[in-house]
Amino acid sequence: MSRVLPFEGIRNFRHFGDYTGRDGTRVRSGLYRSGHFHNATEADRARLKELNISVVADLRRPQERDNEPSSWGEGFRILQSDVAGHAEPPHMRFLRTGDMSADGVAAFMRATYRRLPNEKGNQEVFAAGLRELATHGSDEGFIVHCAAGKDRTGLFCALALSLAGVSKDDIYDDYLMTNIAVDYDTLVPLIHKRIEETYKRTVPEDSMRVFLGVKADYLDEAFAEIGSVESYAADVLGLTAEEIEAVRANLIAR
């Protein structure tokens, strides 16, 4: 099965289900992850309809949603958080003022992954998304996304797959797949031009590739911050033991 699904205006769209779970079980199909949908074409929307997606977990902050709105229309349940208000998102502030050397970007990304599990907005959508996965119909599609579909989205998928008993190797393979799912030769010049126009900064290409990609040690930072995924789900996200068990059970293919 090819996990990466090609779309015209949506980047990094792929399956995150169908992995081997606890005791040789199989994680269900119909689970998707991606970048934002602001540039989705009519052909993209037609294909999304075929996937029978009914729930969208949007991890972006309000300012990001305002800048690049999605137009889902009726028939979708949207999970999102307004807790951050219209404060400038950290990655946008970094693009405006941060050290854009390759080492500076890598340091920012590691710090980002220490921050992501503790942000209230992320926690709200993580909790809502996991609760949805505890009850979501196996014949319906579920999608989680942020701006690029790699950091906040990657952490959510890692949490869900961890609770389903997926191996660490498969969890990291799913996370690192961004590096092959995204056409960086096309994306880097586009983002480079946007940064120049928006922030009046010129960023080296190697720094852009670090910023737009993922590394295993980034996810290591998040897991070190989280500790036990089950304890994080219970003590930080507020899921009950029954809800956590329901997530595990409902993620298994029947």
C-alpha positions as CSV (number, residue, x, y, z in Angstrom):
1,M,0.0,0.0,0.0
2,S,1.3,3.5,-0.9
3,R,0.8,5.6,2.2
4,V,1.3,8.9,0.4
5,L,-1.7,10.1,-1.6
6,P,-1.1,12.7,-4.3
7,F,-3.2,15.9,-4.4
8,E,-2.9,19.0,-6.5
9,G,-2.9,21.6,-3.8
10,I,-2.6,19.6,-0.5
11,R,0.9,18.6,0.7
12,N,2.0,15.7,2.8
13,F,-1.3,13.9,2.6
14,R,-1.0,10.3,3.7
15,H,-2.4,7.3,5.7
16,F,-1.4,6.8,9.3
17,G,-3.4,3.7,9.9
18,D,-2.9,0.1,8.8
19,Y,0.2,-0.5,11.0
20,T,0.6,-3.6,13.2
21,G,-0.7,-2.8,16.7
22,R,-0.7,-4.6,20.0
23,D,-0.5,-8.4,20.0
24,G,-0.4,-8.6,16.2
25,T,-3.6,-6.7,15.7
26,R,-4.0,-4.2,12.8
27,V,-4.7,-0.5,13.2
28,R,-7.8,0.4,11.2
29,S,-7.9,2.2,7.8
30,G,-9.5,5.6,7.2
31,L,-6.9,7.6,9.2
32,Y,-5.2,10.4,7.4
33,R,-2.8,13.2,8.1
34,S,-1.7,16.2,6.0
35,G,-0.8,19.8,5.7
36,H,-3.4,22.6,5.4
37,F,-6.2,22.7,2.9
38,H,-6.2,26.3,1.9
39,N,-4.9,25.5,-1.6
40,A,-7.2,22.5,-2.3
41,T,-8.5,22.4,-5.8
42,E,-11.9,21.2,-7.0
43,A,-10.3,17.9,-8.0
44,D,-8.8,17.6,-4.5
45,R,-12.2,18.3,-2.9
46,A,-13.7,15.6,-5.1
47,R,-11.1,13.1,-4.0
48,L,-11.5,14.0,-0.3
49,K,-15.2,13.3,-0.6
50,E,-14.4,9.8,-1.9
51,L,-12.4,9.2,1.3
52,N,-15.6,9.8,3.3
53,I,-13.9,12.1,5.8
54,S,-16.3,13.2,8.5
55,V,-14.0,14.6,11.2
56,V,-11.2,17.1,10.8
57,A,-8.7,17.9,13.7
58,D,-7.1,21.2,12.8
59,L,-4.1,21.9,15.0
60,R,-3.4,25.3,13.6
61,R,-3.8,28.5,15.8
62,P,-6.5,31.1,15.0
63,Q,-4.1,33.4,13.2
64,E,-3.0,30.5,10.9
65,R,-6.6,29.6,10.2
66,D,-7.3,33.2,9.3
67,N,-4.3,33.5,7.0
68,E,-5.0,30.3,5.2
69,P,-8.6,29.3,5.8
70,S,-10.1,25.9,4.9
71,S,-13.5,25.7,3.2
72,W,-14.9,22.4,4.3
73,G,-18.5,23.2,3.9
74,E,-21.3,21.2,5.6
75,G,-21.1,17.6,6.7
76,F,-17.7,17.8,8.6
77,R,-17.1,18.0,12.3
78,I,-14.1,20.4,12.9
79,L,-12.0,20.1,16.0
80,Q,-9.9,23.2,16.7
81,S,-8.8,25.4,19.6
82,D,-9.0,29.2,20.0
83,V,-7.0,29.2,23.3
84,A,-4.0,31.0,21.7
85,G,-6.1,33.9,20.5
86,H,-4.5,35.9,17.7
87,A,-1.0,35.9,19.1
88,E,1.7,35.3,16.5
89,P,2.5,31.6,16.2
90,P,6.0,30.7,17.4
91,H,7.2,29.4,14.0
92,M,6.1,32.6,12.3
93,R,7.9,34.7,14.9
94,F,11.0,32.6,14.4
95,L,10.9,33.2,10.7
96,R,10.7,36.9,11.4
97,T,13.4,37.2,14.1
98,G,15.2,33.9,14.7
99,D,18.7,32.6,13.8
100,M,18.2,31.1,10.4
101,S,21.5,29.3,10.2
102,A,21.1,25.5,9.8
103,D,22.2,25.0,13.4
104,G,19.9,27.8,14.6
105,V,16.9,26.2,12.8
106,A,17.7,22.8,14.2
107,A,17.9,24.2,17.8
108,F,14.6,26.0,17.3
109,M,13.0,22.7,16.1
110,R,14.2,20.8,19.1
111,A,12.9,23.5,21.4
112,T,9.6,23.4,19.5
113,Y,9.1,19.7,20.2
114,R,9.7,20.3,23.9
115,R,7.0,23.0,23.8
116,L,4.4,21.3,21.6
117,P,3.1,18.8,24.3
118,N,2.7,21.6,26.8
119,E,0.7,24.1,24.7
120,K,-2.9,24.4,25.8
121,G,-4.2,24.7,22.3
122,N,-2.5,21.5,21.2
123,Q,-3.6,19.7,24.3
124,E,-7.3,20.7,23.6
125,V,-7.2,19.3,20.0
126,F,-5.1,16.3,21.0
127,A,-7.7,15.4,23.6
128,A,-10.6,16.0,21.3
129,G,-9.0,14.0,18.5
130,L,-8.3,11.1,20.7
131,R,-11.8,11.1,22.2
132,E,-13.1,11.1,18.6
133,L,-10.9,8.1,17.7
134,A,-12.5,6.3,20.7
135,T,-15.9,6.4,19.1
136,H,-15.3,7.2,15.4
137,G,-17.1,4.9,12.9
138,S,-14.8,2.5,11.1
139,D,-16.5,3.4,7.8
140,E,-15.7,7.1,8.2
141,G,-12.5,8.9,7.5
142,F,-10.7,11.0,10.1
143,I,-8.0,13.5,9.3
144,V,-5.6,15.5,11.5
145,H,-3.6,18.4,10.1
146,C,-1.7,21.6,10.9
147,A,0.1,23.9,8.6
148,A,2.8,21.6,7.1
149,G,1.4,18.3,8.5
150,K,4.7,17.3,10.2
151,D,5.2,18.7,13.7
152,R,1.9,19.1,15.6
153,T,0.3,16.5,13.3
154,G,3.3,14.2,13.7
155,L,3.1,14.3,17.4
156,F,-0.7,13.6,17.5
157,C,-0.2,10.6,15.2
158,A,2.7,9.4,17.3
159,L,0.4,9.6,20.4
160,A,-2.5,7.7,18.8
161,L,-0.2,5.0,17.3
162,S,1.5,4.6,20.7
163,L,-1.8,4.0,22.4
164,A,-2.7,1.4,19.7
165,G,0.5,-0.5,20.6
166,V,2.3,0.3,17.3
167,S,6.1,-0.3,17.5
168,K,8.5,2.5,18.0
169,D,10.1,1.8,14.7
170,D,6.8,2.1,12.8
171,I,5.9,5.2,14.8
172,Y,9.1,6.9,13.8
173,D,8.9,5.6,10.2
174,D,5.4,7.2,9.9
175,Y,6.8,10.5,11.4
176,L,9.8,10.6,9.2
177,M,7.8,9.9,6.0
178,T,7.4,13.7,5.6
179,N,10.9,13.7,4.2
180,I,9.9,11.6,1.2
181,A,6.2,12.7,1.0
182,V,7.0,16.3,0.3
183,D,8.6,17.6,-2.9
184,Y,11.2,19.8,-1.4
185,D,12.7,20.8,-4.7
186,T,9.4,22.5,-5.5
187,L,8.5,23.6,-1.9
188,V,11.8,25.2,-0.9
189,P,11.8,27.9,-3.6
190,L,8.1,28.7,-2.9
191,I,8.6,29.1,0.9
192,H,11.9,31.0,0.3
193,K,10.1,33.5,-1.9
194,R,7.3,33.9,0.7
195,I,9.8,34.6,3.5
196,E,11.6,37.2,1.4
197,E,8.3,38.9,0.6
198,T,6.8,38.7,4.1
199,Y,9.8,39.1,6.4
200,K,12.4,40.7,4.1
201,R,14.9,37.9,4.9
202,T,17.0,35.7,2.8
203,V,17.3,32.2,4.2
204,P,20.0,29.7,3.0
205,E,18.6,26.6,1.2
206,D,20.1,24.2,3.7
207,S,18.4,26.0,6.5
208,M,15.0,25.9,4.6
209,R,15.3,22.2,4.3
210,V,16.0,21.8,8.0
211,F,13.0,24.0,8.8
212,L,10.6,22.1,6.4
213,G,11.8,18.6,7.2
214,V,11.8,16.3,10.2
215,K,14.4,14.4,12.2
216,A,14.1,11.6,14.7
217,D,15.7,13.6,17.5
218,Y,12.9,16.2,17.2
219,L,10.3,13.5,18.1
220,D,12.8,12.2,20.8
221,E,12.5,15.6,22.5
222,A,8.7,15.5,22.6
223,F,8.6,11.9,24.0
224,A,11.2,12.9,26.6
225,E,8.9,15.8,27.6
226,I,5.8,13.6,27.7
227,G,7.2,10.5,29.4
228,S,4.6,7.8,29.5
229,V,2.1,8.3,26.7
230,E,-0.7,6.8,28.7
231,S,0.1,9.0,31.7
232,Y,0.2,12.1,29.4
233,A,-3.2,11.1,28.0
234,A,-4.7,10.7,31.4
235,D,-2.9,13.4,33.5
236,V,-2.4,16.1,31.0
237,L,-5.1,15.6,28.3
238,G,-7.7,14.5,30.9
239,L,-8.8,11.2,29.3
240,T,-10.2,8.6,31.6
241,A,-8.9,5.1,31.8
242,E,-12.1,4.0,30.0
243,E,-11.5,6.5,27.2
244,I,-7.9,5.5,26.7
245,E,-9.0,1.8,26.5
246,A,-11.7,2.8,24.0
247,V,-9.1,4.6,21.8
248,R,-7.1,1.4,21.7
249,A,-10.1,-0.7,21.0
250,N,-11.5,1.5,18.3
251,L,-8.2,2.0,16.5
252,I,-8.1,-1.8,15.9
253,A,-9.4,-3.0,12.5
254,R,-12.4,-5.3,12.7
